[in-house]
Amino acid sequence: MSLVRKHSVSIRGHRTSYSLEQPFFDELARIAGLRGVPLAALIAEIDEGRPREANLSSAIRVYVLDWVKGERTTVASAQNG
């Protein structure tokens, strides 16, 4: 079982925090690396695109899930194509 850890980040000049399980945080950091952007910039992008009723932690988890699902679809298409 993975424990939730709290992280802090500065987005557009203000500090905010989000809580993620370690596997989500690790995958988020990997995505930032693959995209060649700082982790804080990726989080700011996710924050800007999230529905206002969604909290940042949830928006990050959904982003990571969507990214991973997209990777799997791309791999499956390449294997079948």
Beta strands, then each sheet from edge to edge (+ up, - down):
strand 1: 4-11
strand 2: 14-21
sheet 1: 1+ 2-
end
